[in-house]
Amino acid sequence: MSKYKCVIFDCDGVLIDSEPIAIGVLVEMANYLGANMELDAAMMALKGKSFKYCTNYISQRIEKPLPIHFEQDYRINTFEAFRKNIQPIKGIKAVLENINVPFCVASSGPENKIRLNLELTGLLPFFEGHIFSCYAIQKWKPEPDVFLWAAETMGFKPEDCLVVEDSLSGVRAANTGGFDVFGYTEHDYSNALSKEATKTFNSMDKFLKML
């Protein structure tokens, strides 16, 4: 019997393999403005960060404010790229089909982005009615608010829930909120999660046994 009564999944990098696509679009747009960024370095610097953090980062590199339509253009470009290239994380569908406790998704992205990507990857039916976006409460990881909101809405205390995260800011948000957190390390390029997560795992095939 699992000690956890509810699982809260992050979305990007845990359910869907969206981060290389999203950060790739960001790098392309930033480099057009003269940011001179490499994709690998951008993945390490920006993975799991809020969009505001990312735009500030680019703005500092080009030493001027970003164009007023930057976010709007970024959303259009990423949605187009997601439609062509998005894939679910390998093994996640089997996890969602066989998990025996309630679960939900809590993500830094806007709800329309979460829904689009879950729909494109065939995962939306698993999460209908249980989608929590930082944009709805205007609080972003590493603040714990989105996880606390998800737990409360699902009807559980933080200590009864497990958070699954792939970014350091997400792991820190879970820790601050009093949650256990498993770090999914398939794309943990800097090996940062093991120091702060409750446990780590590098393949979804291992997750249910750990639960």
Stockholm file with secondary structure:
# STOCKHOLM 1.0

chainA/1-211         MSKYKCVIFDCDGVLIDSEPIAIGVLVEMANYLGANMELDAAMMALKGKSFKYCTNYISQRIEKPLPIHFEQDYRINTFEAFRKNIQPIKGIKAVLENINVPFCVASSGPENKIRLNLELTGLLPFFEGHIFSCYAIQKWKPEPDVFLWAAETMGFKPEDCLVVEDSLSGVRAANTGGFDVFGYTEHDYSNALSKEATKTFNSMDKFLKML
#=GR chainA/1-211 SS CCSCSEEEECSBTTTBCCHHHHHHHHHHHHHHTTCCCCHHHHHHHHTTCCHHHHHHHHHHHHTSCCCTTHHHHHHHHHHHHHHHHCCBCTTHHHHHHHCCSCEEEEESSCHHHHHHHHHHTTCHHHHTTCEEEHHHHTCCTTSSHHHHHHHHHHTCCGGGEEEEESSHHHHHHHHHTTCEEEEECTTCTTCCGGGTSSEEESCGGGHHHHC
#=GC SS_cons         CCSCSEEEECSBTTTBCCHHHHHHHHHHHHHHTTCCCCHHHHHHHHTTCCHHHHHHHHHHHHTSCCCTTHHHHHHHHHHHHHHHHCCBCTTHHHHHHHCCSCEEEEESSCHHHHHHHHHHTTCHHHHTTCEEEHHHHTCCTTSSHHHHHHHHHHTCCGGGEEEEESSHHHHHHHHHTTCEEEEECTTCTTCCGGGTSSEEESCGGGHHHHC
//
